[in-house]
Amino acid sequence: MSRFLSPKLADLTPYTPGEQPQNRQYIKLNTNESPYPPAPGVAAALAAADAADLRLYSDPEAAKPRAAIAAYYGLKPENVFLGNGSDEVLAFAFQAFGRGRQMAFPDVTYAFYSVFAALFGIPTRVVPLTADFAIDPADYYRPGEQVVLANPNAITGLELPLTAIEGILQRHPDDMVIIDEAYVDFGGQSAAALLAEYPNLLVVQTLSKSRQLAGARVGLALGSPEVIADLNTVKFSFNPYNVNRLSLELAAAAVKDKAYFNACCAKIIADREFTAAGLKKLGFRVLPGKANFLLARHDKVSGEAYYKQLKERGILVRWFDEPRIRDFVRITIGSHAEMQALLDATAQILAE
Ligand SMILES: Cc1ncc(COP(=O)(O)O)c(C=O)c1O
């Protein structure tokens, strides 16, 4: 830290991203990326791109992908906001709806929520998950507070039914309820279906996971035109050209190919169930997750030891050194062959 850093940031602990090794080829099951390439239209859009166009700024309205996303959800482009990854969308939402107000979220969830709150000086109420790692909706029945929930929840993968989300929305008529659906396409139900009825709802999604574009950095929000206008107020006060020219094209192409999207999601779901069954057979406790990852623990090997031994064998998973989940590892669902390799390595580790 330099002596020039604002004292307000002196205590800020930044987010720690998962390892992105640049020097060794791993079976990479640690940051919930897709094992599959983006839709064929994405490669075509990339091939058609002209480097000379990069001298021009990108479209600040992001019209092309917003139209494609609106068509996909049966919404209007005014209902859609585009960001540089959903991390940026969430950061804008925290600034737009959280500043000067309290925000509530679970103790075990996406770590960026507490980082954004600290960065923007937003007071928080951190709500413990139940003993089974579930979200109890009644814990969020506190009008006057903004709510942010990942659904399925990050780290656990557990899903909250739409009826529970609706219950929270009904008790917060004058507060924003942000539902982060980074993992919804792997078997969850999107709260986008509730948008027409609840102007206090903001749905945040990403093209990083189910549309294979983590490296292009594209996230989105769905909400009422007024709420989307609020996000634009923050965006146009920060970085009007927040999504680059190439990514705008790639995002539009990815969203248009429904058949490829459905096929990739179906493969991930099938391999998630295959992996969960395999781990259970080896004696693991596996949370019944609906995401493209599983949270699992074994009585005979600590989360840290299992993570380290897998890494020695060339398989990267994620271990969180945090109180309630230290005994677990989070395993991203890769290809079928990768999941078979994980199960084989795990059997070896347990046999040693
Ligand atoms: C719950 C959740 N929300 C948002 C994100 C951010 O994704 P991105 O910025 O790649 O869109 C992640 C990434 O892992 C996540 O787990």
The ligand as an SDF file (V2000), in Angstrom:
LIG
                    3D

 16 16  0  0  0  0  0  0  0  0999 V2000
  -22.6910  -15.7310   -8.5870 C   0  0  0  0  0  0  0  0  0  0  0  0
  -21.8060  -15.0570   -9.5730 C   0  0  0  0  0  0  0  0  0  0  0  0
  -22.1710  -13.8760  -10.0540 N   0  0  0  0  0  0  0  0  0  0  0  0
  -21.4250  -13.2250  -10.9460 C   0  0  0  0  0  0  0  0  0  0  0  0
  -20.2360  -13.7410  -11.4080 C   0  0  0  0  0  0  0  0  0  0  0  0
  -19.4160  -12.9360  -12.3630 C   0  0  0  0  0  0  0  0  0  0  0  0
  -19.3410  -13.4680  -13.6120 O   0  0  0  0  0  0  0  0  0  0  0  0
  -18.8580  -12.5980  -14.8520 P   0  0  0  0  0  0  0  0  0  0  0  0
  -18.2750  -11.3180  -14.3370 O   0  0  0  0  0  0  0  0  0  0  0  0
  -17.8690  -13.4600  -15.5440 O   0  0  0  0  0  0  0  0  0  0  0  0
  -20.0780  -12.3540  -15.6590 O   0  0  0  0  0  0  0  0  0  0  0  0
  -19.8100  -14.9780  -10.9350 C   0  0  0  0  0  0  0  0  0  0  0  0
  -18.5350  -15.5400  -11.4090 C   0  0  0  0  0  0  0  0  0  0  0  0
  -18.0610  -16.5390  -11.0470 O   0  0  0  0  0  0  0  0  0  0  0  0
  -20.6130  -15.6440   -9.9940 C   0  0  0  0  0  0  0  0  0  0  0  0
  -20.2230  -16.8130   -9.4770 O   0  0  0  0  0  0  0  0  0  0  0  0
  1  2  1  0
  2  3  1  0
  2 15  2  0
  3  4  2  0
  4  5  1  0
  5  6  1  0
  5 12  2  0
  6  7  1  0
  7  8  1  0
  8  9  2  0
  8 10  1  0
  8 11  1  0
 12 13  1  0
 12 15  1  0
 13 14  2  0
 15 16  1  0
M  END
$$$$
